[in-house]
């Protein structure tokens, strides 16, 4: 277990130099793989890097998956063996990966206006290239951007962030070292509101600690949402200028 000084110093600095309410460096881009997908994105949160490709809406590959009332959403996550220091190949039957796929599927079944895409299938394929904490939040944010790039109608942005509690201090956007040293809370919100699309916590904490962790995580979600919106608008203006020049 890392010492308290390594995780959070008396001066209020974390191991990577951030304050308690600061997110890691966030970088995102869309339309990164226009040939192989209908929508794509790349998200970097700190040293965590995720690529998302969306294919669809398209005709279902299996008649048994045809839904006459809404779109069928399939999620697949591939984790690169080199994504962590311990090079370990994770199969698609990995229990943790299956849980993440189901979580993402449930979130975006509610976020997508699925009845407009009835009798169709939407495939979401995520590649995790690097892991340094917050893999679920990076997958959620990357999927949101890729769906928007694919032109699939959604009610609003889904933006996600994490928070932890260390020695009665709530910390925003945990890295891998911090995740191993404290309880982890992942939250996804809908747009600019405080409506929660996902709240996941796998550790036991005192009830009094939950509220400050949620408050910190919500502020992180809104910040990430603004950064994603800036990228969407930047890309839209770029495409508009290109069409005018032609």
Secondary structure, 3 states (H helix, E strand, C coil): CCCHHHHECCCCCECCCCCCCCCCCEEEEECCCCCCCCEEEEEEECCEEEEEEEEEEECCCCHHHCCCCCCEEEEEEEECHHHCCCCCCCCCCCHHHHHHHHHHHHHHHHHECHHHHCCCEEEEEEEEEECCCCHHHHHHHHHHHHHHHCCCCECCCEEEEEEEEECCEEEECCCHHHHCCCEEEEEEEECCCCCEEEEEECCCCCHHHHHHHHHHHHHHHHHHHHHHHHHHHHHHHHHHHHHHHC
